[in-house]
């Protein structure tokens, strides 16, 4: 069992730590809201036990922060002023349990145990859901809660399981190539698969492909961009493999392809089912989740901590139309990771105060990396009071938890 104990009374905090530790509970101590919020993450595998009445921000602020980070994180309140209105307010706010101080050890331990059991079940379910997503190519490659992308995932799974030819289309940068590759992951029968891009293939290469044996699955990217000669050779290839299943991608719908771009009759001769990938601007509720996933993935690839993103950046990310879709959003995530998005001024153009701020941030960042986000060690190195250090970190939008285990 694990508990984050938030208590500003040092002697009481020590006493509670002793009681819990003797019963095998791992306790993380925090003397205030500002210390606690640096520890609370959605991956925290324990529960929060907090006093209500504290100097500065109180237990209700701790609860609100926990709910913002992870609504499923159990929070237990302790108070020496157990009036009924306060208990009612706490329960309405979403607290897991409400204990009166001084609390009998058995009652405290029972509350902590039950809350930890609930937290363990939540974390376990999340791990299972993550494994399911990893084994589901549609959910892995096209995440998001919107109705539009949910329907697309359902259609992609359904069509990939059927012996039909599929035409996937959508705007530039939306993930057509990813969707085509996803169909091979979803189809157990796609053992001999060939992928070709008509923008970059020659007639000789098409001829070589047509001579392949046991070719049963063909992905044709950018099908509208091939020359007349390439389209003719493509039809010859398909005639030599009449039982082959086909997936094509383009920025154009079936109607336009059939009537205007491919007069040779590719889509008249072979029955295709059309599948449109909805653009990002039509599903704004998906954008921030995708953005965070891109930040995590690119940070891992660069072997650097995931950046702490300001509310201003999140607001801008939500508001932009993303006409370039995933490609544009991916570039934006990389700019945020490399801190390039707000560099409108060169260092020589910055004022003295701005240069000093930049230097201070660099010093703080270096110390956080050296000490793996342990703020007590950072404060010792920089000879700062812990509260002053937290103020400086907040000023520069640095969160020590982002640098743990780095």
Helices and strands as residue ranges (DSSP letters): E 2-6, H 10-22, E 26-30, H 33-36, E 47-51, H 59-69, E 75-79, H 84-93, E 97-100, H 105-135, H 137-141, H 147-160, E 165-169, H 176-186, E 193-197, H 203-210, E 217-221, G 223-225, H 228-240, E 245-250, H 254-256, I 257-261, H 266-269, E 272-276, G 280-282, G 284-286, H 287-302, H 311-319, H 325-337, G 347-349, H 352-370, H 375-382, H 386-395, G 400-403
